Amino acid sequence: MDDRSIQLYEDALKDGKETVHSIRIMVVGHMGVGKTTLVKRLLGQEVNISERRSTEGIDIYVNCCDVSLSTREWTRRTKGY
């Protein structure tokens, strides 16, 4: 375990609880409808529509975002998954 996980565990033992806000999203649909394109655009990655190709199997993306409750804006976290 990393240092942050150990600290969370120790805090939970001491305080009795730890709040974790997380969400898992699964994008499903028929072949060729743009699932990978949608995910890449949501993650801020460039998508070249003229060079699109079918995904073989599945793609798994692990990302963390911070959400501003006042502006409702999502920002992708680059450190600290």
C-alpha positions in Angstrom: 0.0 0.0 0.0 1.1 3.6 -0.6 1.6 6.1 2.2 -1.8 7.8 1.5 -3.7 4.5 1.8 -1.9 3.7 5.1 -2.8 7.1 6.5 -6.4 6.7 5.4 -6.5 3.3 7.2 -4.9 4.7 10.3 -7.3 7.7 10.4 -10.3 5.4 9.9 -9.2 3.2 12.8 -8.8 6.4 15.0 -11.9 8.3 13.8 -14.1 5.3 13.0 -14.9 6.3 9.4 -13.5 7.8 6.2 -15.6 9.4 3.4 -14.6 8.4 -0.1 -16.4 9.9 -3.1 -16.0 7.8 -6.2 -17.9 6.8 -9.2 -17.5 4.0 -11.8 -18.8 4.5 -15.2 -19.3 1.8 -17.8 -20.0 2.8 -21.4 -21.8 0.1 -23.4 -23.4 0.0 -26.8 -23.5 -1.6 -30.2 -20.4 -1.9 -32.3 -19.4 1.3 -34.2 -21.5 3.8 -32.3 -18.7 5.8 -30.8 -18.2 4.6 -27.3 -14.4 5.0 -27.4 -14.7 8.4 -29.0 -17.1 9.5 -26.3 -14.8 8.4 -23.5 -11.7 10.0 -25.1 -13.5 13.3 -25.6 -14.8 13.2 -22.0 -11.2 12.7 -20.9 -10.0 15.6 -23.0 -8.0 13.4 -25.4 -7.8 14.3 -29.1 -9.9 12.2 -31.5 -9.3 12.1 -35.2 -12.6 11.0 -36.7 -11.0 10.3 -40.1 -8.7 7.7 -38.6 -11.3 5.9 -36.5 -11.0 2.1 -36.1 -12.9 -0.5 -34.1 -11.8 -1.4 -30.6 -10.7 -5.0 -30.3 -12.0 -6.4 -27.0 -12.4 -3.8 -24.3 -10.6 -0.6 -23.2 -10.2 0.3 -19.5 -9.5 3.8 -18.4 -8.5 4.7 -14.8 -8.8 8.4 -14.1 -9.5 10.7 -11.2 -11.2 14.1 -11.5 -12.0 16.9 -9.1 -15.3 18.6 -9.2 -16.0 22.1 -8.1 -19.3 22.2 -6.5 -19.7 26.0 -7.1 -18.9 25.9 -10.9 -19.8 22.3 -11.5 -16.6 22.0 -13.5 -14.6 18.8 -13.7 -10.8 18.9 -13.8 -8.7 15.9 -14.5 -6.3 15.1 -11.6 -2.8 14.3 -12.8 -1.5 13.0 -9.5 -3.0 11.1 -6.5 -5.2 8.4 -7.8 
